[in-house]
Amino acid sequence: MKTPQQIIKKPVLSEKTYDLIPEKKYVFEVDVKANKTEIKNAVQEIFGVQVEKVNTLRTQGKIKRQGIHSGRRPEIKKAYVQLTKSSKSIEFFDGMAQ
């Protein structure tokens, strides 16, 4: 069993994700093997909020070449977390939404 800190790697901070903050939607980069239930429990435990739903998205890593050698960047999984209307917002993001 993984700890919540191993499931949630880091927040995704971009212009698109800043626009979602007033709607109580937050985006996190998560472990590739984590499922929606594990992500929901991890967010609730770390931030002390109530999660309504979780949507996940996996992206393949780009193929990169250098000469005749080719390789692939790592695969990434993102989780879009929607909080309930009665839940408090996540304090880490409060100063970023304007």
Residue pairs with C-beta under 8 A, 6 or more apart in sequence:
2 31
2 34
2 38
4 41
4 42
4 43
4 45
4 46
5 46
6 31
7 30
7 31
7 34
7 38
7 39
7 42
8 28
8 29
8 30
8 39
8 42
8 43
8 46
9 28
9 29
9 30
9 31
10 28
10 29
11 17
11 26
11 27
11 28
11 29
11 92
11 93
12 27
12 28
12 29
12 78
13 96
17 26
17 27
18 96
18 97
20 26
20 27
20 80
21 89
21 93
21 96
21 97
22 97
23 82
24 82
24 83
24 84
24 85
24 87
24 89
25 80
25 81
25 82
25 83
26 43
26 80
26 81
26 83
26 90
26 93
27 78
27 79
27 80
27 81
28 39
28 43
28 78
28 79
28 81
29 76
29 77
29 78
29 79
30 39
30 42
30 56
30 77
30 78
30 79
31 77
32 58
32 75
32 76
32 77
34 42
34 77
34 79
36 54
36 56
36 79
39 54
39 56
39 79
39 81
40 51
40 54
40 81
43 49
43 51
43 54
43 81
44 50
44 51
47 90
47 91
47 92
48 88
49 83
49 87
49 88
49 89
49 90
50 83
50 84
50 86
50 87
51 81
51 82
51 83
51 84
51 87
52 82
52 83
52 84
52 87
53 81
53 82
54 79
54 80
54 81
54 82
55 79
55 80
55 82
56 77
56 78
56 79
56 80
57 77
57 78
57 79
57 80
58 75
58 76
58 77
58 78
59 75
59 76
59 77
59 78
60 72
60 75
61 72
61 73
61 74
61 75
61 76
62 72
62 73
63 70
63 71
63 72
64 70
64 71
64 72
64 73
65 71
83 89
83 90
